Amino acid sequence: MLKNTVWRQYHDENNFRQKLAQFCKLDALDLIDNDKELYGVLKAKLTKKELKLFAMDTAGIETEGIKAEFDYNDEDLQKAKFKLYKKLIQDKTRLAFRSKNISEEI
């Protein structure tokens, strides 16, 4: 499942659930159960560039490789990462990743 995704270009496994939980400061069990649905929400909340940057950054791709891929300099890369991770911790983004059952309880 999810074999031809941006995530799998840089990762051997579909471990985006754990990475997403880590950066969104949520418990992985609180996230949407279905990986396909969760990845769909992730794609909807991030731009293509942000999703690719998230995948590359969490895969441990070297900074020089990321800068070359996006044609960034050091300052542009830092700004892009800041914007990406800021977006992931915003409530409106984090709540979209939560399971509907948990959202209904609140």
N, C-alpha and C positions, 0 to 999 in steps of 0.2 A: 504494500500500500504506500502511496505517496513516493513512488520511485523516481518519477521524472519531475521533481520539484527543484526550485532554486536551493532549498535547504540541502537536498541530497547531492548537489553538485560539489558541496564543500564538506559534507559530513557523511560518514559511513552508516550512521544509524539515524532513525527518526527521533532524536533526543531533543527536539525543539520544545517539547512540553516542559522538561526540566529547566531548560535555559529561560524559557518564558516565565516560569514560576519564579525563578531566581531574580530576574530583572524587574518583574512586576511586583515583587514582594508579596506573592500569593503562595498558598500551599498547592502543590501539584494536584492534590486530590480535589481541590475546589474548582479546577478548570473543567471545561467541557470534556465529557468522557470520550467522545468520538474524535480520533486524531484528524480525520478528514475535515470535520466541521470546524475544529479548533484552528487548523491550518487555513481554512477558508476565511475565518474571522481575522486571523493574523494578516492575511493578504489584503483584506478589505481595510484594515486599520493603518497599514503601512504602505508607502509608495513602493514601486518596484525597486528603486534605488535603495530605499531604507531597508527593505527586506533582504536584498542582496548584501548590503553592508552588515546587517545583523548576522546573517549566515556566515559571512567571511570573518567577521570579528570574533564570533564565538567559536569558530573552527580553529582559531589561532593562526590565521594567515598573517604573515609579516606585514608590518606597516607599509613598507615599500611596495609590496604587491597590491595592497588595497589602494594606495595612492595612484599607482599605475593604472589599475582597473577603472577608476573613476576620474582620472586626470585631475587629482587634487594635489595641493601643496599641503604642508603640515597644518597650517591654520585652517584650511578648508576641511580637512579630515577631522580635526578636533571639533569644529562647529557642527559637522554632519553627525558625528557620534553623540555630541551633546544633545542635539535636536532629537535624534532617534531615541536615546535612553530617557530623555525628558518625556517624550510622547508615551513611552511604555509605562511610566509611573503615574500618568494622569489618570484620575478616577474614571473618566468617560471611556478610556481605552481599557483599563484594567477590568472594569465591570463587564465589558463585552466578552471577555475571555472566561468569565465565571459560568458555572453550570446554571442552567435555568432553574433547577430545583432550589439552589441556594438563593438565587435572586428573588424567587417567589416567597421565601421564608422571611426575607428582610422587609 
